[in-house]
Amino acid sequence: MVKHSQTTLEILDDRLRLSLRELSVQTGSHAEFIMDLVEYGVLQPEGGQPREWRFPGTDLILIKRAMRLRRDFDLNLSGLALALELLEEIRMLRRTVAELEERQWDEES
């Protein structure tokens, strides 16, 4: 028997703006969790008060990643913030290495 998996592609960008409630519904997380992520500097919404907050669409991915890390590694919020910061740094370093390798390849050609 062959098993099929379904992949859903969501196109997200910084132009999309979501309220705290919309973000909570879209990610399946509690608003309190999102508010904690804001308090720890993981998320940086526009607006002064939670009812005024607007989050970029790309925060959907970040929150889902945070939920997985918390679930899989039982991290507290400060550990979660640190892990997310380090993962972002790794992503940026990998991008830099790829760009440098591409330049080197172009120069050798």
Buried (B, 14 or more C-beta within 10 A) or exposed (E): EEEEEEEEEEEEEEEBBBBBEBBBEBBEBEBEBBBBBBEBEBBEBEEEEBEEBBBBBEBBEBBBBBBEBBEEEEBEBEEBBBBBEEEEEEEEEEEEEEEEEEEEEEEEE
